[in-house]
Amino acid sequence: MKIAYLIGFMTLTNLSLNAQSGQSPDLETVAEFGKHQPIGVGVSQEKRIFITFPKNRENYDYGLAEIVAGKRVPYPNAEWNKWDSLNPQNRFINVQALFVDQTNALWVLDPANPADEPPISAGIKLMKINLATNQVETIYRFDDLPRERTGLNDIQVDTRRQVAYLSDPKRSAIVVLDLKTGKSRTVLEGDKSTKADPEFKLKIDGQEVKDDKGKPFSSNVNGIALTRDFTYLYFRAINQTRLYRIATEFLNNLALSPAEVSSHVETMAETGVSHGMVADKAGNVYLTDSPTKAVRYLTPGRELKTLVRDSRLLWPDSFAVGTDGYLYLTAAQIHRTKRYNNGQDKVDYPFRLYRMKLPNQ
């Protein structure tokens, strides 16, 4: 009886301590990365985990790594991860987003825009990697885009139609890439649904997020999420509070004018601030929320719910849905980096990858 009482007391004490620290037992640490900042995450059907890391001169060794036994291993090999901007077409310049499609292929988006340096347009690429062979199968170069004005950010792949959808916050647009021909189209460019609200100020912990030049953080359309049945693409800008979607049939209808495409955009909900997003097979759309340090989700019935709130969710950034019933999430802590703190490093090291149970799992 005494032992049982003691165990119960210790459990209650731990829960109380977690509550006081603002930490939820529902949020688990999967891996730690020291001073290497995680951005994109992809999880394969066999639960292999892949992470992207931005290229910066202080802490760079790999742009894309597989997490093996808790360690970062350069992927698909060391050659692609060399710091060699003189060979931008065959090196990672600044890998951003990852996506594992329904055929279990890994898609790697490299916008080629290293921190504090001009974009390297020749390095812009989207790569398809065969996870069975660990070989790069296809590279898309976006030669038909105005690459000097392009800043691709997120990627979702429709394996049924054989198209990829990409967000382009720099041009306030969605890019639709035909995976068979390699040709791309730009839609919703400058639309009210893809543009940041110029009056909206991003505030975290009561402070407006501004860079070392005093410029407020602002992003147009950023995170995107494709439903598992490929019917809808959800999207939104960081610097506003609404979530939008459009039926993919309209994104792929070449006969529609820009105004006609825009007319099919639906406003789904007021969701607060969000960076990354992803959809699960039940039709839930997950959204990060940096000001409240939370993960929320919109149900198919348009209910906005909170999955977890935790003080460790410092700029929760990118999602991946695992086949193990977990939702994986990086915490990039962008607002705590030197750039947004007058040269002071306020990051809570180590950087981490987290996971949490999906609803009803």
N, C-alpha and C positions, 0 to 999 in steps of 0.2 A: 504493500500500500504506500509506504514511504517513497519507494522508488518511482512508482507511478505518479505520485503527487509531485515529486521533484521534476520529472520529465515534463509534466503538464505545466508546472510553474516556469520552467526554463523556456518552453515553447511560447507561453504567453508573454514572457519577458522579451524574447527575441522579436515577437510580433510588435510589442510596444516600442522597442528600440527602432525597428524598421519604420513604424508609423511616425515617430518623432523625427527621424532623419529624412522623411519624405520618400523612403524607398519601399517599393512594392515587392512582395515575395513572388509576384507573377512575372517579374522581369528577371531573366537569367543572363549571366555573362557567358558568352560562348568562347570568345577569344580576346586577348589583349595584344596591342600593337606598339606599345612604348610611345615614341614620338612620331610614329608614322600614322598620318591622318587617313582614316577610311572614308571613302565616299560611296562608290557603287558596291552592290552585293548581288551575287547570283548563287542559287542553290540548285544543284542538278537533281534528277530523279533518284539518283543513288546517294543523295545527301552530301555530295562533294560541295565544298564552299569556296567561292571565289570572291576576291575583294579588289577594288581599284584604289590606288593611292595617287594623289596629285604630284606632279613633278615640281619640286622646289629644291633649291641648292643646299638647304640646311639638313633636310632629312629625306633623302631619296635613295632607294636602291632598286625597288621594283615598282613599275606602274600597275602591273596586274599580278596577283599572287593567288595560288591555291593554298588553303589552310590545311596542312597535313600534320596531325598529332599536335595541334596548337601552334605550329611553326609556319611561317610564310615561305612558300617555295615559288620562285619565278615561273610564270605561266604565259604562253605554252612552253617557253624555254628562256634561257638567259639572253639569247641574242635579241629577241624582241624588246627586252627590258633594259638594254644598254642605253646610257646617256649619250646619244649621238644625234643631235639635231641636224647634222649634215646629211643624214640619210633618213629624212622624215617619212618617206613612203614605206620603209621597212623597219621602223622603230616606233615604239609608243612615244608620242610627244607629251600628251597629257590625257590619260585615259579617264573617262568620266563614268558612263553608265554601263551596266551589265543587264542582260536579260536571258533567261533560259526558256526557250520556246517549248511548245507541246510535243515536239519531236526529240527533245532533249539536246538540242544544239545550243551552244553558248554564243551570244551576240555581244560584241565589244565595241563600244562607241568611243572614238578618239577625236574630240573636237580640235585637238592640236593648239590649245591655248594655254600654255604654261603660265603660272602665276607671275604677275608683274612683268610679263614680256609680251611683245606683239604676237598675235596668232601666226602660226606657220601654215599657210593655206595648203601647201603641197602635202601636209601631213594629215589633213582631215580624212577620216576613213571610218567605215563600219565593217567589222570583220565577223565572219561566221566561222566558228571553231567546232570541229567534230570532236565530241567528248569521248568517243570510243577510241579514236586514234590520236587525240591531242594534236591534230593538224589543222592549220588554217585552210579552210576549203574555198572561201570566196572573200574578196575585198571590194567594197564599193567605195568609190572616190568622190562622188558628188561633183563631177566636172560640170554638170549643167546648172549648178547653183552659183550665185554670186559669192564665192567662197571668202572674199575679203570682207564681206558684210554678214557672214553667217556665223552663228555661235550655237551649234547643236548641243543639246543638253540631256535629253532622255530618249529611250527607245522601247518600243513594244512591237512584237511581230505577230502578224496574222498568217499562220501557216496554211489556212484554208484558201485565202485569196492570193497568197504569196506576195504580200506587201508588208512593208515596215512603216510604222508611224514614228516620227521624231518631233520633239519640241525644239523650237528655235527662238529662245528668248531675245536674242539680239535683234531679230527681225520681227518679233512679236507674231509668230506664225507656226503652223503645223506643216511638216514636210511629209509627203506620202511617196515612198520609194517602191517602185516595181522591182521585186527581187529577181524576176525573170529577165528583164531587159536592162536593169541598172539605171533606168531613167526615173527622175524624181519630179514631183510637182509641189508647188507651194499653195497652201489654202489658208483661209482665215487670217491672212497677213494684215496686221493693223486693226483687226476686228476688236470691238469692245470686250469680247470674251477672252481675248488673248493678251490684252494690254494691261499693264499695271496701272493702278489708280495713282496719278501724280500727287494727290493729296495724302495718300496713305503712308504713314511712317511706321516702319517696323521697330517695335520696342520689345526688348527682352529684359526681365528683371528691372523694369522701370527706366531703362536707358535706351535711347534711340541708337540704333546700329548705324554708325558712320565710320568711314575708313580714315586712314591717317591724313588724308587731304580734306577731311570734313565733308566728304560726299556721302549722303545717306544711301544705305543699301537699297537697291531696287532691282526687281526682276519681273519681266513679263512672263508669259506662259512658261512653266518650268516642269513640274511633275505631270506625268500622264499615266493613265491606266486603261488597259484594254480588257473588257470582260472576257471570260473564258470561252464564251460562245461566239466571240468576235463581233458581237452585235453593236456594242457601243464603245466609244472612246471618251473617257473622262479626262478633263484637263482644267488648269487654272493657273493664274499668275500668283507669285508669292505676295506681291504688294496689292492685295485686295482680299476680300473675304468670301467670295462666291465660288461655288463649284459648278462647272458646266459639263455637258456631254453632248455628243452628236452621234447619230446612227452612222456606222461606217459605210453604209450603202451610199450616203450622200458624199462622203469623202472620196469615194471611188467612182462617182458618176462624172465623167469628163464633159458631159453635155451641160452641166450646171454652171451658171455664171457665179462670180464671187458673191454677189448679193444673194443669190438663191442658196448657195451653200450656207451662208451666214444665217439665213432665215430658218434653218433647221437646227440651230444651236438651242439647247434647252438649259435653263437655269435650274439646277437641282436642289441646292440648299445653301444657306448661310453657314459656313463651317469654321470661320475664324482663319487664322494664318495656317498655311500648310506648305511644306516643301515637297517631299516625295509622296507617291501614292502607288497603290497596287490593288488589283481585284482578286478575289478568291473564287473557287468554283461554286460557292453558294450565292455569288452575286454581290457580296459585301465589298465596298470600296474603302480601303484604309488610307488615312491621311495623318501625316505627322503634324504636331502643333508645338512649335518651339516656345512661344510665350507662356503656355501653361504646362510645358514639359509633359505632353500627353500624346497618346496614340488614339485617334478616334476612327470610327467607321460609319459609313452610311449604308443602311440596309436596303435591300430591294424595295422595301416599303417606304423608303425615304425618311426613316428614323435615324437621327444622328446620335450615336452612342459612344461612350468612352470605354476603350478596351483596357488601358492602363495609364496611370499617371505616376511619374517617378522623377525625383530630383536629378537622377543620372541622365535623363533624356535632354542633353545639352545640344541643341540644334539637331534633333533626330532627322535623318536625311533620306536614306534610300531603303526600300523594302525588297524582300524576296519571300515568296510563299514556298515552304518546304513540303515534301510529300509525307513528312513525319508529323503533320498537324501543327507545326509551329510557324510563326511569322518572324522572320529575321530582319534586323534593323541596325543600321550604322548610326553612330552619333558623331557628327563631324566637328562640333564645337566651333564653328566658323566665327561666331560673334566673340569668342574668347581669344582668337589669334592676335598676333601683333598688329596686323593690318587694321583691326577695328578697335585697338586699345592704345593708340599713340605710341606704338613700338613696344608695349609691355606684353609679355606672354602670360595670359591668364588661363591657359588651358589646364584642365584637371586631368593630368596624366595618370595612367596610360589611356590612350584611345582604346575604345572597346567596340566589339560587336555583341549585340544582345539578341535574345529571342523571347517570345511569349506565346502561350497557347492560343490558337485560333478559337473563336467562340464555338461552343458546343462540341469541343473536341475531348 
